[in-house]
Amino acid sequence: MMKLPEIEADKANHFIYGLAIYAAFAFALGDLVGAAACFAAAFGKEAYDHFSPSHRWCWLDIAWTLLGGIAAFLIRIG
């Protein structure tokens, strides 16, 4: 039996948080605000990581967060 690839826990968390942030803001304030909040959260978290001694900047974390926001948008319009 073929196994499906697993998503790293950190990346899965970024996806879920991106989805949740977009959904919460879009539901309350509209799609544009939801997208802006997701974008700000993705880049803000990585900016924090960049200046934190125990973390590092990761473009893939940003991508996974934004993918969660995109998924929420597609669910919302579908």
N, C-alpha and C positions, 0 to 999 in steps of 0.2 A: 504494500500500500504506500502510495506517495504522500509524504507529509508536506503540508503547506508551510511556507516560510513564516517565522515568527517575527513580530515587530518588537524591537527593544522596548523595555518598560518605559524608559525616559521619553522615547519618541511617541509612544502611545499616550503618555500623560500630556505631552505637548498638544497632540491632536485633540484629546478630550477637552483640555482647557481652552483651546482655540474655538472649538465647537460651542462650548458653554458660554464663553465670553461674547462671541458673536450673537448667539441666540438670545441671551439676556438683554443685551443692549438693543438688538434689532426689534425684539418684541416690545420693549418699553419706548424706544425712541426712533426706530426706523432703521432700514437696511444700511444707509450710509453711515450712521453713527455706529452701528454694529461692526461694519467693516473697519472703520477708523479705530474703534476700541480694540479689535483683534490685532490690527497692525501695530498699534501702540504697545499692546501687551507683549507681542512677539519680540519686537525690537527693544522694548524696555527691559524685559527679562534678560536678554542677551547683553545689553549694556551693563546691567547690574553684574552679571557673571563676569564680564570683561574686567571690571574693577574689583571683583571679589578674589581674594588670594586662593580660595579653595575651588574656584570654578574657572571656566574658560569660555570664550566666545565660540558659538557653534552655528554655522549657517543652516545645518540640517534641523536644528531645533526650531529656528525661525520658519523653515519650510513646513515642518510638521504642524506647527501652530497655525500657520496660514491655511494649510490644507484642511484643518478642522473647521476653520471659519468658512471656507469654500463649501465644505460638505454641509454645514448648517444652512448656508444660503441656498444650496440646491434642494435641500429638504424643504425649506420654507417656501420656495417658489413652485415646487413640484406638486 
